[in-house]
Amino acid sequence: MTTLYSALWVLPISSLPIEAGAIAVDGATICDVGTLSSLIAKFPNAEVRHFGEAAIIPGLVNAHTHLELTAMRGFLDNEEGDFLAWLRKLTLARLERMTADDLYVSASWGIGEALRAGVTCVADASDAASESMRAMRDAGLRGIVFQESFGPDPRLVQDNFGKLKERVAQLRGLETPLVRLGVSPHAPYTVCAPQLELISQFALSEDLPVMMHAAESLAEKMFLQDGTGSFADGLSKRGIAWESPGISTIQYLQRHGVLRTKPLLAHCINVDEADLEILRNNDARIAHCPKSNAKLGHGRAPFSSFLKHGITVGLGSDSVASNNTCDILEEARFAVLMARSGSDGTCEEGMLEANDALRAATLSGARAVGLEGRAGELQRGFEADFAVVSLSKTHQLPAYDPVGALVFTSSASDVIATFVAGNELYSEGELKSVDEDRLRARLKEISSKLRA
């Protein structure tokens, strides 16, 4: 049965906006896009759902998040001036205070927030991938869950790599057409070079997507370039030898085979022109997380330069432990404004447009997570992943241009409905596949444990 979803505007992203537009959906697939009148003529027996003064857009893609940490929203705010202390408190709380069910609840609450924000696909980095995968399967969200791997000590490489392989073998059974598994060597300062090489080879042989935190902080830059700073000191205190390679993070990842996997790299703040050329030449993708970068005081990633070099870039919220909200429309606005304002108040990177940010939140985000040709656009034959965003509220009117209205005046609270694979998962203020009342009660229990 074909259903026509219509609104004042339809934004295919890969083509011009369509006024008085509609999309035709049959099951899980978009079967046509055009004006409402043309689609009614083509599908005279179709059911028609009008959303009025709104825009139908491809589902938003959150290219980097940590769903299992949703229960830590605001928990780490007092440690943001010391990134190592922030990481230590996060890790201890997750390992010592949160059960498997706590992590499932935390991920499920994050999924509910994502669906309310028009997000239809996430790239989730997780040390508890089974809980995140189960939560995504239960809710009907699309995405990739990257099982994290840690191991800065070269003496423990085989043990750590063996554990990752066992974990992957177990997690394969949780994959579905919507939920895929990947692997994530966490970061250059938490995974030693031999382990990076083994994971990269493993990912290529097993066709596993790879995600990694890269070039995120000054501490990481000091660690790699001259062997100083908090990360180097931390290894020394643990009796782990470290010799600085004296190169950038991107050069280091290239040296040890990570870039052969065409990875999704989160952050990429401390990169230069040579690094960007390396990323482009290796078809690496970037998850740009402007709000998290700013909140943790890590700096401003060169979003405009990413685009100028032809690198595929998606937008990520990072965890709400470092961002506090999962709102990709707000992330898009922040990305444009940060790129327009150089450190000295000038527009040193050039004037990005609203179109650039919306493309990163949809089409480019889908490509960044490996869904090119399937999602991120409203196009015949693509997955029926889409969101409906109101354009009629006080803070949005008048709306002269739908793209500008979405990026510069809209946010998660303006989302009317969210569909994944043709399934209506959120509409009229209600989540259809997530039991918010039960999760809310459990989330309060978890936060009490974390505060104790």
N, C-alpha and C positions, 0 to 999 in steps of 0.2 A: 504494500500500500504506500503510495507516494504522498508525502506531506510537503506543503509549501510553507516556508517560514518567511514572513515579509516584515519590512520596517521602512521607515523614511529613507534610510541609507543601508546599502550593502557594500562592504569594503572587501573585495577579493584579495587585496594587497598586491598581487601580481599584475593587476590591471586597474584601471581607474574606478573610483567609487561609482556606484549605480544608485541614482535617486529613484525612490519608489520601487526598490528592488526586492528580490526574493531569492531564496535558494530552494531547490527541490531535493528532498532527501528520501531515499528508498532504503530502509533497513539501516545499515551502518555506513552508507555511502552517499556522497553528494552526487546526484545524477544530472543536475543542471543548475546554472546561475544566470540571472538576467533580470529584466524588469518584471514586476508582478503580472502585468497584463500579458506579456509574452509567455510566461510560464503557465498562466491559467489557460491560455489558448492551446498550449502544448499538452497540458495535463488537466483536462476539463473535469475529471472525476476526483482530483486530489483534494484532500482536506487542506484548508488554508488557516494558518494561525498568524494573526496580525499583532505585531508588537508596537505599532504606532510610532511615536516620535522617539526613535531609538536607532542604533546602528548594530547591524549583525556583522561580526568580525570573526576571523579564524580564532580558534581557542588560543589563549595566551600560553606561552611556554616559559616555565621557570627553569632556566638552564643550570641552576646550581642551588641546591638547598640541602638541609639536613632535617628531615621530618621528625626523626626520633628525638630531637632536641627542643621540640615545640614547648614542652613543659618547662623549659628553662628561660622562657621569655622574661627578660628583666632580671634574672637570677645573677647574671655576671656583670651587671652594669658598673659596679664599684671597682672592678678589676680592669677596666678598659684601658687604663694608662700603662699597664704592664702585660704585654701579650702573652709572655710565658706563664705568668700567674693566672691569666685568664684561661689559657689552655689547661693548666694543671687543675684548677678548680672544676672546670667542665668535665675533664676526664675522670677525676675522683668521684664526682657526683654521679656520673653515668654508671661507672663500674661498681661503686659501693652502695649506692642508695636506690637504684632503679632496677626493678625486676623485668623479666621479659614481657610480662603483661603491661607494666608501666610504659615500656618503650613502644608497645603496640598502641596503647591508648594515646601516647604523645604523638605518634605518627598519624593516627586516625584524626586527632584534633587538627593537626596541620593540614591534612587532606581536606577536611571540611572548610577550613579557612581558604584554601586554594580554590576550591570549587565555588565558594561565595565570591571570589575575586575574578572569576572567568578563566581560571587556569585549567587547562585540559590535559597538560602533560608536564611532568617534572623529571629532572635529572637529580636523583637523590643520592648523596654520599652517606654511607651508613656503616657503622661498626656492628649493627644489629640488622643485617639485611633481611633476614627471614621475617622479622616483625614488620619492617617497612613494606616488604613485598606482599605479605598477607593483608596488611591494612589497605594497600592500593588495590589488590584483587577484590577485597570485600566491598570497597567503595565504588569500583568501576572506573578508577582514574587510570590514565595512560602514563607510562613512564619507564625509565631505566633506574634500577637500584644498583649502585656501585658498592660492592663489598670492599670495605677499606682493609688495607694491610699496613702494619707498622713493623719497624725493626731497624733501628739505627746501628745496631751492633753487628759487624760483619761475622763475628763468631757464631751468631745464631741464625744465619741466613737459611740454612737447610730446614731447621725447625719451623721458622716463620713461614717459609714458602710452602712447606708441606701442609701446614695448617690452612693456608689459603686454598690450596688445591682441594683439600678435603671439604672445606666450606663450600667451594664452588660446586663440587659434585652433589652435595646435599641440596643446594639452592636451585639447581637446574630444574628440579621437579616442581618448583613454584612458578616457573615461567608460564605465561599465557600469551595469547595474541596481543594483549594490551601491555603486559608487564614483562620487561626483559631484564636480564642480569648483566652486570658489568663488573669490572674490578678497578680499585683505586689505590695505588701506592700513595699513601696520604700526602706526603710533602718531602722535599729534598732533605729537610732536617730531621725527619722521623723515619726515613727508609734509606738504608745504605745503598751504595752504588751496585754491588753484586745482586742485591735483592731487586733493585729496579730492573736490571737486565733480565733476570729470571722471569719477573712478572710480565715484562714486555714481550718476551718470547712466548710465554704461556698464552697471553692474550691473543697474539697473532695466530698461534696454532689452534686455539679453541674458538676463534671468531668472537672474542669478548671485547666490547667497547671499553675504553680506558678513560678515566677521569683523574685529574691530579691538581692539588693546590700548587700554584707556581708564581714566583716573583711577587709575593703578597706583601712582604714587610721589609723594613730596613734591617731588622735582625737577621732575616734570611739572606739578604744581600751581603751583610758583613760576614756571615757564616761561610758563604761560598767564596767570596772574593779575597778575604784576608784571614779567615779563621778566628775571628773575634766575635764578641757580642754574647747575648744571653743563651742562644742555642749552643754555641761552642762551649760556653762555661758549663751548661747543663750536661753535655756529654762527658766533659772532663770530670765532673763530680761523680759520674757513674762509672768511671774507669774505662770509657770508650774512646779509643784513639781516633783522631780526626785530623787529616791534612787537607788544608784548603786547596782546591784546584785552581783558584785565582781567576775564575771565569764567571760569567753571568749564569743565572738559573737556566735560561733557555739553551745556552751553549752546553751546560751540564746535562740537561735532558737529552740533547742531541747526541752527546758523547756516549751516553749509556743506553741508547736504543729506545727511549720512551717515545720520541717523535716519529719513529717508524710506525707506531700504532695509530697515527692521526688522532691524537688524544684531544679530549675536551679539557682545557686548562682554565681553572678558576682564578680570577683576579688579574694577573699580569700587569701589575702596577709599575714595577721597576724594570722596564724594558726600553731598549734603545732601537735605533733604526736597524742596526745589524740583527738584533733579536727578531724584529718584526719581519725582516726578509727571510730569516730562517723559518719562522712560523708559517709564512705564506708558502715557501717552497716545499714544506713538508705537509701542507694541507691540515695543519693543526687548527683547532677551533677554540674560541675563547668564550667563557662565561663571564660577562662583565657585571660586577656587583657594586655599583657606585655608592649605594647607601651604606652597606656594610663596611666598605673600604673607608668611608668618611667617619662613620661612627666609632670604628676602632682606631682612628687616627693614622691609618696606613698611607693615606695619600690619594691621589687622583689618577686613575688609569687613563691612558690616552685613547679614549674611545674614537675620536675623530681619526687618529692615525691608524687605528685598527682598520677602519673602513677604507681609508685612502690606500692602504696596502692590499686591499682585496681579501682580508681575512674574514672568515665567517664568524660572526659575533652574535651571541644570544644574551639575554638579560637574566640575571639571577638575583634572588633575594638574599642568598646565603641563609643560614638558620635564623630563626627569630630570636635566638640567643644573642646575635650580633646585629640584628636589624630591627627586631621587635614587631615587624609586620611582614606579611606576605602579600604584597600589592604590586603587581607587575606594571600596572598603568602608572602608579606613582613612581616606580623605578624608572620607567621610560621618561617621565618628566624630569626626574632628577638627573638622568644620564645626559639629556640635552642641555640642561642648565649648567651642569658641571663642565661639560665640554665647551660651552660658550664662554665661560668665565675662566680665564687663565689665572695663574697664581698671583699675577700682578694686577688683576682686574681687566686685562685685555683679552680679546678673543683670539689668542695665539694659535688655536687649532682650527679656526674657521667656524662659520656659523652653520652648525648642524640644523636640520629641519625636523619638524614633527614626524614627517614620513620616515626619516632615518630611524627614529626611536621605535615607531610602531612596527616597522619592518623587523627590527631586532627582536621585538617582543613576540613576533609571530613567525613569519617565513624564515628569517635567518636563525631564529631560535630552534625551529624544527630541524633545519639543516645541521645546526651545531650538535644536536643530540642524535643525529643519524636518521631522521624521519623525512629527508628530502623526497619529494614525489609522493608523499603520503599525507602530510599534515602541514599546517602553517599557512595554507592558502584556502580560499573558497574557490574550488575548481572541480569540474566534472571528473569523477573517478577518485577523488580524494576522500579520506576518512571524514565522516560527518562530525568533526570536532569543531564546535563553534560556541561563541558567547554573544549575548545580547546586552548592549549597554544603553541605558537611558540617556537621552540628550535633552530632557525636558525640565530639569531641575533648576532652581533659582541660580545656583552658581554656574550653570552651563549656558544660560541664555543671555543675549542672543548667540546662536551658533552659526557663524557664517561658513565655516569649513568643518566637515565632520572629523577629519584627521586631527586638526588643531584642537577641536573640542575634546576629543578623546585624550590626547596627550597633555594638553595644558590646563584642562579644567576638570577632568574626570578621574575617578579612583575606584577602588574595589566596591565601595558602597553604592555605586551607580549601576552595578551589574544586575540585570533583571533575571537572566537565565544562563545556564551552562549545560552544554550537551557534549557527551563523549561517545563516539561511535554510534551516534544517533539516539543515545539514551539520555533522557532528561534527568540530570542529577541534581540540579538546583533550579528553582523558580519560585516566584512569589514569596521570597523570604524563607523558603523551606528547603532543607537538604533532603533528598529522596532516598539516599543510600547510606546515610550516616546517622546513628542514634545520638544526637547531640545532648539530650538530657542525661543519658547514662554516662557519656564521656565527660560531661561537665562535672558531674559528681566525682568521678574517678580522678579527673585532673586536679581537683581541689585536694584530694587525698595525697596525690603525688607531690604537689607543691608544699604541703605541710611537712612531708618527709624531707624535702630538699631544704626547707627553712630550718629544720631542727638542728 
